Amino acid sequence: MAGKEIYHKVKDKVKDAFSSSGPETGKGKTKLSGKRVKHGYHLVKGKSDHPMEDYLVAEYRQVGEHDLGLFAIFDGHLGHTVPDFLRSHLFDNILSEPEFLSDPETAIRRAYILTDQKILENASELGRGGSTAVTAILIGSDKSVKLVVANVGDSRAVISKNGVAKQLSVDHEPNMERQTIEKKGGFVSNLPGDVPRVDGQLAVARAFGDRSLKKHLSSEPYVIEETIDENTDFLILASDGLWKVMSNQEAVDEIKDLKDAQAAAKHLTEQAVNRKSKDDISVIVVKMPRTTVVESPGCPPLRALTTDILGLVKVVEARANPAGAAKVVETWGAPDASRAIVAASLADRAADPVLAVARKNGVVELLNPLNGDALAAVKTTGPAPNDGSTEGDPLVALHLFTRQASDSMLATFMACTDKGKGSMRSITKENAASGSDAGPSATWDVCSGGNVQFCSVDYGESYAMFGGKGIEVNLWDITSCSKTWSAKSPRANNLGIFARPWFTAGTFLCKDDHRKIVACTNNHQVRLYDTASQRRPAISVDFRESPIKAVAADPNGHDVYIGTGTGDLASFDMRTGKLLGCYIGKCSGSIRSIVRHPELPLIASCGLDSYLRIWDTNTRQLLSAIFLKQHLTTVVIDSHFSVEEPEETNSKQLESLVEAEAEVRKEKKKKKSKTIEEDEVEAEVRKEKKKKKSKTIEEDDVEAVAEVRKGKKKKKSKTVEDDEELVRVVNHNDSRTLEEDEEQDSDGEMCTPKRRKSGERSKCLKKKKSKKQHIA
């Protein structure tokens, strides 16, 4: 839906509201900088006889490339014409200022004064009345959202950041501007039983209109800019009909847990009416967009252990000092759904701590919480079905006693099943070593019907509290296994129907007084019981609309922390039943376990969204969130964990490291000597092979040399024979040539024979010889 359409619809609804005395409500939404903005409003006419004088604006516009959210409340007096005029013209005058986007503060101041001048010029039509005003403009850009608030009079703007109220406007009371009023010739009256008034008439020092008092009044607004970031929750604009009976923080606390803006605005008006407010009441609630991401600041040194539905125990530690991110450092066990952990308890002792886990198959295991070693395992229920579960009567509650009866005792624990079979068992170190089971030392029936859902033991470990579906909260003396107190069923409702009891969680409120207990119900109630005075709850408080699944007490003895089935986490002061606040950073799944650190201002929570979360109890801020993959069932905190290990532990670790290093060196030496021996043997083998090879080569060489020599000898003898034959042929030819020459000389012929060059004959002989050798 476009912004203009939303505006016209809101405008029509508001006009219709003024024609009747009944309440009017509405809501709208849009996007600013890609973030969704939602608003809701609600108006209620006061007890006076005059018509409704409160007007409001809630619309969205686009100016250039900027998306705007425009919200305002105008509280008129002596008539409704001036606030109606403001509703129609004030924002138009503001947006028409050329410097609005570049300098919104200056533009708003000019528009306020200009609008007031227009009202005075049309006083004959608008009458002698006036109006206060508070305006809020959300300016969205590509990167951020800015809020500009302005006001005159006592209509107020309050913003919530991390659950803390911050007033953005100024109440222009006459006493605050007495000097200015008196300089203008006016005065401020202070009559007994009445509020200060300008010239004895108007209860505000700044307003639109009021022509008869304008000499002494001002219409210059107070303007402030605020950046919307991740810490911003919502904005409240309201007339003085709300602020006369409610403080800023009370208003924030009343609606901080309501998601719907319209429901929040309606709730505030209803609360104001219930508190006897007689004036007209108009409220706008704007849910702010989240524009930036704020990382978790980290938590101080901490060690927590979680259990899950696959039977795993995971150790989470934060070691940075003073604060750092927590992470998983160890995981104990193998995933097995048939061995899911349904309950866990830690004997948090400085020496010999023990962790007990109750599994789905009816076995209670005792573990060393420092290293995960199994100390003992006890079967507490009957034979399990073939699927490994105990669907007939599974374990639902477990408590491991912190105190030790003797040095020979490993641990003592109390367990309870779904059908209310309670038992106490003591495991000695001898039984744990031998694997034998001594059997339960005491058994009793917690209830005759229904299903037990929780068990809690007091700080002195002398009393236990039980409750569940169809089971009233009851208190037992552990030493004598006898019931000492039981809650009484609540009174019937208007139809005469009794609500069936269904308790989901409980805890003892004080360390020193076991008589004050807190129990939470499936119908989202937190109840405080005083077992010493009555059986019905002393205080009963409703919280949200979902069942409360977990509760933990604060060491201060009066605060409790609760978690619901929809992931809401909050704290209550049980002295008054007042909601102290909700924790920032909503969980996406049911919260199943909450534990308070006994020393640090921290609580840890876990549940079905598979996250372990660490919270600061002072600021209610999320410090760290660790994703652990499986649905979590329980979390416990090791309060004796320290980043600096004790000196004795360090010395033992050093000794063990030295011994381990010596063993490693010894083993390396053995391996080295063995390797040397193997190398020597291998060298001998290689040497022998080399000798054999050299001998074989020598024999082959001798034979080869003999063959070569024999071949050379044959070739040489054959060459000699060829040379002799060649010499004989040459000599014969020479002699024949000489004879022919002599014959020619004798005939007288002058014929000179052709001479051969020196060496030519020998060269020829050599060629012939080489040719014969080649042929051979």
Residue pairs with C-beta under 8 A, 6 or more apart in sequence:
1 28
3 30
3 59
3 60
3 61
3 62
4 59
4 61
6 28
6 30
6 59
6 60
7 58
7 59
7 60
7 61
9 26
9 28
10 26
10 28
10 41
10 57
10 58
10 59
11 59
13 24
13 26
14 24
14 26
14 43
14 55
14 56
14 87
16 24
17 23
17 24
17 43
17 52
18 51
18 52
18 55
18 80
21 45
21 52
22 45
23 42
23 43
23 44
23 45
23 266
23 269
24 42
24 43
25 40
25 41
25 42
25 43
25 262
25 265
25 266
26 40
26 41
26 58
26 262
27 38
27 39
27 40
27 41
27 260
27 261
27 262
28 38
28 39
28 40
28 58
28 59
28 60
29 36
29 37
29 38
29 39
30 36
30 37
30 60
30 67
30 69
31 37
31 67
32 67
32 69
32 138
32 140
32 145
32 289
33 67
33 140
33 141
33 142
33 143
33 144
33 145
33 289
33 291
35 140
35 145
35 289
35 290
35 291
36 289
37 60
37 69
37 138
37 286
37 287
37 288
37 289
38 261
38 286
38 287
39 58
39 69
39 71
39 261
39 284
39 285
39 286
39 287
40 260
40 261
40 262
40 263
40 264
40 265
40 266
40 284
40 285
41 56
41 58
41 262
41 265
41 282
41 283
41 284
41 285
42 262
42 265
42 266
42 268
42 269
42 282
42 283
43 52
43 54
43 56
43 269
43 280
43 281
43 282
43 283
44 241
44 269
44 272
44 273
44 280
44 281
44 282
45 52
45 280
46 241
46 277
46 278
46 279
46 280
46 281
47 278
48 278
48 279
48 280
51 80
52 80
52 280
53 75
53 76
53 77
53 79
53 80
53 83
53 131
53 280
54 73
54 74
54 75
54 76
54 83
54 239
54 241
54 280
54 281
54 282
55 73
55 74
55 76
55 80
55 83
55 84
55 86
55 87
55 282
56 71
56 72
56 73
56 74
56 87
56 237
56 282
56 284
57 70
57 71
57 72
57 87
57 91
58 70
58 71
58 284
59 69
59 70
59 91
60 67
60 68
60 69
60 70
61 67
61 68
61 70
61 95
62 68
63 95
63 100
63 101
64 101
65 141
65 142
66 101
66 139
66 140
66 141
67 140
68 95
68 137
68 138
68 139
68 140
69 136
69 137
69 138
69 140
69 286
70 91
70 135
70 136
70 137
70 138
71 135
71 136
71 137
71 138
71 235
71 237
71 284
71 286
72 86
72 87
72 90
72 91
72 133
72 134
72 135
72 136
72 237
73 133
73 134
73 155
73 237
73 238
73 239
73 282
73 284
74 82
74 83
74 86
74 87
74 131
74 132
74 133
74 155
75 83
75 131
75 132
75 133
75 153
75 154
75 155
75 239
75 240
75 241
75 280
75 282
76 82
76 83
76 84
76 129
76 130
76 131
77 129
77 130
77 131
77 132
77 202
77 207
78 127
78 128
78 129
78 130
78 210
79 126
79 127
79 128
79 129
80 129
81 125
81 126
81 127
81 129
82 119
82 126
82 127
82 129
82 130
82 131
82 208
82 209
83 131
83 133
85 118
85 119
85 122
85 126
86 115
86 119
86 131
86 133
86 208
89 115
89 118
90 111
90 112
90 115
90 133
90 135
91 135
93 111
93 114
93 115
94 100
94 107
94 108
94 111
94 135
94 137
96 111
97 106
97 107
97 108
97 110
97 111
98 107
99 106
99 107
100 107
101 139
104 137
104 139
104 148
104 225
105 148
105 223
105 225
108 135
108 137
108 148
108 150
108 221
108 223
109 150
109 220
109 221
109 223
112 133
112 150
112 152
112 219
112 220
112 221
113 219
113 220
115 208
115 219
116 208
116 209
116 219
119 126
119 208
119 209
120 209
120 211
120 214
123 209
123 211
126 209
128 209
128 210
128 211
128 212
129 209
129 210
130 202
130 207
130 208
130 209
130 210
130 213
131 153
131 207
131 208
131 209
132 151
132 152
132 153
132 154
132 155
132 204
132 206
132 207
132 208
132 239
132 240
133 150
133 151
133 152
133 153
133 155
133 208
133 221
134 149
134 150
134 151
134 153
134 155
134 156
134 157
134 169
134 237
135 149
135 150
135 151
136 147
136 148
136 149
136 157
136 168
136 235
136 237
136 286
137 147
137 148
137 149
138 145
138 146
138 147
138 228
138 286
139 145
139 146
139 147
139 148
144 227
144 228
144 291
145 227
145 228
145 288
145 289
145 291
146 225
146 226
146 227
146 228
147 159
147 168
147 225
147 226
147 227
147 228
147 235
148 223
148 224
148 225
148 226
149 157
149 168
149 169
149 223
149 224
149 225
149 226
150 169
150 221
150 222
150 223
150 224
151 157
151 169
151 170
151 172
151 221
151 222
152 172
152 204
152 206
152 207
152 208
152 218
152 219
152 220
152 221
152 222
153 171
153 172
153 204
153 206
153 207
154 171
154 172
154 173
154 203
154 204
154 240
154 243
155 169
155 237
155 238
155 239
155 240
156 167
156 169
156 171
156 236
156 237
156 238
156 240
156 243
156 248
157 167
157 168
157 169
157 235
157 236
157 237
158 165
158 166
158 167
158 168
158 169
158 235
158 236
158 238
158 248
158 251
158 252
159 165
159 166
159 168
159 226
159 232
159 233
159 234
159 235
159 236
160 166
160 232
160 233
160 234
160 235
160 236
160 252
160 256
161 231
161 232
161 233
162 231
162 233
162 584
162 619
162 620
162 621
163 233
163 252
163 253
163 256
163 581
163 582
163 584
163 620
164 249
164 252
165 247
165 248
165 249
165 251
165 252
166 248
167 248
168 224
168 226
169 222
169 224
170 222
171 243
172 204
172 205
172 206
172 207
172 222
173 196
173 203
173 204
173 205
174 181
174 188
174 196
174 197
174 198
174 202
174 203
174 204
174 205
175 188
175 190
175 196
176 205
177 205
177 206
177 218
178 188
180 205
180 218
181 187
181 188
181 198
181 205
181 216
182 188
184 215
184 216
185 215
185 216
186 198
186 199
186 213
186 215
186 216
187 198
187 199
187 200
188 196
188 197
188 198
189 196
189 197
189 199
189 200
190 196
191 197
191 200
195 203
196 203
197 203
198 204
198 205
198 213
198 216
198 217
199 213
199 216
201 213
202 210
202 213
202 217
205 217
205 218
206 217
206 218
206 219
206 220
206 221
207 217
207 219
208 219
210 217
228 288
228 289
228 291
229 291
229 292
229 294
230 290
230 291
230 292
230 293
230 294
231 294
232 288
232 290
233 252
233 256
233 287
233 288
234 255
234 256
234 261
234 264
234 285
234 286
234 287
234 288
235 284
235 285
235 286
235 288
236 251
236 252
236 255
236 268
236 283
236 284
236 285
237 283
237 284
237 286
238 251
238 268
238 281
238 282
238 283
238 284
239 279
239 280
239 281
239 282
239 283
240 279
241 272
241 277
241 278
241 279
241 280
241 281
241 282
242 251
242 268
242 269
242 272
242 277
242 281
242 283
244 277
244 279
245 272
245 275
245 276
245 277
246 254
246 268
246 271
246 272
246 275
251 268
253 579
253 581
254 267
254 268
254 271
255 264
255 267
255 268
255 285
256 581
256 582
257 544
257 568
257 570
257 579
257 582
258 264
258 267
261 285
261 286
261 287
262 285
264 285
265 283
265 284
265 285
268 283
268 285
269 281
269 282
269 283
272 281
273 281
296 325
296 622
296 623
296 624
296 625
297 323
297 621
297 623
298 318
298 320
298 323
298 324
298 325
298 326
298 623
298 624
299 318
299 323
299 324
299 326
299 602
299 614
299 623
299 624
300 318
300 321
300 322
300 323
300 600
300 602
301 318
301 319
301 320
301 321
301 641
301 642
301 643
302 316
302 317
302 318
302 326
302 597
302 600
302 602
302 614
302 637
302 641
303 315
303 316
303 317
303 318
303 637
303 638
303 641
304 315
304 316
304 317
304 326
304 595
304 604
304 612
304 614
304 635
304 636
304 637
304 638
305 313
305 314
305 315
305 316
305 344
305 346
305 355
305 369
305 635
305 636
305 637
305 638
306 313
306 314
306 316
306 606
306 612
306 628
306 632
306 634
306 635
307 313
307 341
307 344
307 357
307 632
307 633
307 634
307 635
308 314
308 340
308 341
308 628
308 630
308 631
308 632
308 633
309 337
309 340
309 341
309 630
309 631
309 633
310 335
310 336
310 337
310 340
310 630
311 333
311 334
311 335
311 336
311 337
311 339
311 340
311 341
311 359
311 360
312 331
312 332
312 333
312 334
312 335
312 341
312 630
313 331
313 332
313 333
313 341
313 355
313 357
313 367
313 372
314 328
314 330
314 331
314 332
314 628
315 328
315 329
315 330
315 331
315 332
315 372
316 326
316 327
316 328
316 329
316 612
316 626
316 628
317 326
317 327
317 329
317 641
318 324
318 325
318 326
318 327
318 614
318 624
319 643
321 643
323 623
325 624
326 612
326 614
326 624
326 626
327 626
328 626
328 628
330 372
332 367
332 372
333 339
333 372
335 630
337 360
338 360
338 361
338 387
338 388
338 389
339 359
339 360
339 361
339 363
339 388
340 359
340 360
340 633
341 357
341 358
341 359
341 360
341 633
341 634
342 358
342 359
342 360
342 394
342 395
342 396
342 633
343 357
343 358
343 395
343 396
343 397
343 398
343 633
343 634
344 355
344 356
344 357
344 358
344 398
344 633
344 634
344 636
345 355
345 356
345 398
345 399
345 400
345 413
345 636
346 353
346 354
346 355
346 356
346 369
346 400
346 636
346 637
346 638
347 353
347 354
347 355
347 356
347 400
347 401
347 402
347 411
348 402
348 598
348 636
348 637
348 638
348 639
348 640
349 402
349 404
349 640
350 640
352 404
353 368
353 369
353 370
353 638
353 640
354 366
354 367
354 368
354 369
354 375
354 400
354 410
354 411
355 366
355 367
355 368
355 369
355 400
355 636
356 364
356 365
356 366
356 367
356 398
356 400
356 411
356 413
357 364
357 365
357 367
357 398
358 364
358 380
358 395
358 397
358 398
358 415
359 365
359 395
360 388
360 389
360 390
360 394
360 395
361 384
361 388
361 389
361 390
362 379
362 380
362 381
362 382
362 384
362 390
362 394
362 395
363 377
363 378
363 379
363 380
364 377
364 378
364 380
364 395
364 398
364 413
364 415
364 425
365 374
365 376
365 377
365 378
366 374
366 375
366 376
366 377
366 378
366 410
366 411
366 427
366 432
367 373
367 374
367 375
368 374
368 375
369 638
375 410
375 411
375 432
376 410
376 411
376 427
376 431
376 432
376 435
378 425
378 427
378 437
379 437
380 395
380 415
380 423
380 425
380 440
381 390
381 393
381 394
381 395
381 417
382 390
382 392
382 393
384 390
385 391
385 392
393 417
393 418
393 419
393 421
394 417
394 418
395 415
395 416
395 417
395 418
396 416
396 417
396 418
396 451
396 452
396 453
396 454
396 455
397 415
397 416
397 452
397 454
397 455
397 466
398 413
398 414
398 415
398 416
398 455
399 413
399 414
399 415
399 455
399 456
399 457
399 464
400 411
400 412
400 413
401 411
401 412
401 413
401 414
401 457
401 461
402 461
403 461
405 412
405 426
408 428
408 429
408 430
409 426
409 427
409 428
409 429
410 427
410 428
410 429
410 431
410 432
411 426
411 427
412 424
412 425
412 426
412 427
413 424
413 425
413 427
414 422
414 423
414 424
414 425
414 455
414 457
414 464
414 478
415 422
415 423
415 425
416 422
416 423
416 446
416 452
416 455
416 466
417 452
418 451
418 452
419 447
419 451
419 452
420 445
420 446
420 447
420 448
420 450
420 452
420 466
420 468
420 471
421 443
421 445
421 446
422 443
422 444
422 445
422 446
422 466
422 476
422 481
423 440
423 442
423 443
423 444
424 440
424 441
424 442
424 443
424 478
424 481
425 438
425 439
425 440
425 441
426 438
426 441
427 438
428 438
431 437
431 438
442 481
443 481
444 476
444 481
446 452
446 466
446 471
446 474
446 476
447 466
447 468
447 471
447 474
449 470
449 471
450 468
450 469
450 470
450 471
451 468
451 469
451 470
451 471
452 466
452 467
452 468
452 471
453 467
453 468
453 469
453 503
453 504
453 505
454 466
454 467
454 468
454 503
454 504
454 505
454 506
455 464
455 465
455 466
456 464
456 465
456 506
456 507
456 508
456 517
457 463
457 464
457 465
457 478
457 508
458 464
458 465
458 508
458 514
459 508
459 510
459 511
459 512
459 514
460 514
461 478
462 477
462 478
462 479
462 514
463 475
463 476
463 477
463 478
463 484
463 508
463 514
464 475
464 476
464 478
465 473
465 474
465 475
465 476
465 506
465 507
465 508
465 517
465 519
466 473
466 474
466 476
467 473
467 474
467 501
467 503
467 504
467 506
467 519
468 502
468 503
469 501
469 502
469 503
469 522
470 500
470 501
470 502
471 501
471 503
472 486
472 487
472 488
472 489
472 501
472 503
473 486
473 487
473 501
473 503
473 506
473 517
473 519
473 529
474 483
474 485
474 486
474 487
475 483
475 484
475 485
475 486
475 514
475 517
475 531
476 482
476 483
476 484
477 483
477 484
484 531
485 531
485 535
486 535
487 501
487 519
487 529
487 535
487 536
487 537
488 535
488 536
489 498
489 501
490 498
490 499
490 536
490 537
491 536
492 498
493 499
499 523
501 521
502 521
502 522
502 523
503 519
503 520
503 521
503 522
504 520
504 521
504 522
504 547
504 548
504 549
505 519
505 520
505 548
505 549
505 550
505 551
505 562
506 517
506 518
506 519
506 520
506 551
507 517
507 518
507 551
507 552
507 553
507 560
508 514
508 516
508 517
508 518
508 553
509 516
509 517
509 518
509 528
509 553
509 557
509 558
509 560
509 574
510 516
510 553
510 557
510 558
511 555
511 557
512 557
513 557
514 531
515 530
515 531
515 532
516 528
516 529
516 530
516 531
517 528
517 529
517 531
518 526
518 527
518 528
518 529
518 551
518 553
518 560
518 574
519 527
519 529
520 526
520 527
520 548
520 549
520 551
520 562
521 527
521 547
521 548
522 547
522 548
523 547
524 542
524 543
524 544
524 545
524 546
524 547
524 548
524 564
525 540
525 541
525 542
525 543
525 548
526 540
526 541
526 543
526 548
526 551
526 560
526 562
526 572
526 574
526 577
527 537
527 539
527 540
527 541
528 537
528 538
528 539
528 540
528 574
528 577
529 535
529 536
529 537
529 538
530 538
539 574
539 576
539 577
540 577
541 572
541 577
541 579
543 562
543 564
543 568
543 570
543 572
543 579
544 564
544 566
544 568
546 564
546 565
546 566
546 568
547 564
547 565
548 562
548 563
548 564
548 565
549 563
549 564
549 565
549 590
549 591
549 592
549 607
550 562
550 563
550 591
550 592
550 593
550 594
550 605
550 607
551 560
551 561
551 562
551 563
551 594
552 560
552 561
552 594
552 595
552 596
552 603
553 559
553 560
553 561
553 596
554 560
554 561
554 571
554 596
554 617
555 596
555 598
558 573
558 574
558 575
559 571
559 572
559 573
559 574
559 580
560 571
560 572
560 574
561 569
561 570
561 571
561 594
561 596
561 603
561 617
562 569
562 570
562 571
562 572
562 594
563 569
563 587
563 590
563 591
563 592
563 594
563 605
563 607
564 590
564 591
565 590
565 591
566 590
567 586
567 587
567 588
567 589
567 590
567 591
567 607
567 609
568 582
568 586
568 587
568 591
569 582
569 583
569 587
569 591
569 594
569 605
569 615
570 579
570 580
570 581
570 582
570 583
571 579
571 580
571 581
571 583
571 617
571 620
572 578
572 579
572 580
573 580
581 620
582 620
583 615
583 620
583 621
583 622
584 620
584 621
584 622
585 613
585 621
585 622
585 625
587 605
587 607
587 609
587 611
587 613
588 609
589 607
589 608
589 609
589 610
589 611
589 631
590 607
590 608
590 609
591 605
591 606
591 607
592 606
592 607
592 608
592 632
592 633
592 634
593 605
593 606
593 607
593 632
593 633
593 634
593 635
594 603
594 604
594 605
594 635
595 603
595 604
595 605
595 635
595 636
595 637
596 602
596 603
596 617
597 603
597 604
597 637
597 639
598 637
598 639
599 639
601 616
601 617
601 618
602 614
602 615
602 616
602 617
602 623
603 614
603 615
603 617
604 612
604 613
604 614
604 615
604 635
604 637
605 612
605 613
605 615
605 635
606 612
606 613
606 628
606 632
606 633
606 634
606 635
607 631
607 632
608 631
608 632
610 627
610 628
610 629
610 630
610 631
610 632
611 625
611 626
611 627
611 628
611 632
612 625
612 626
612 628
612 632
612 635
613 622
613 624
613 625
613 626
614 622
614 623
614 624
614 625
615 621
615 622
615 623
616 623
645 653
715 773
715 776
718 776
719 769
719 772
719 773
719 776
722 769
722 772
722 773
722 776
723 769
726 765
726 768
726 769
726 772
730 761
730 765
741 753
744 751
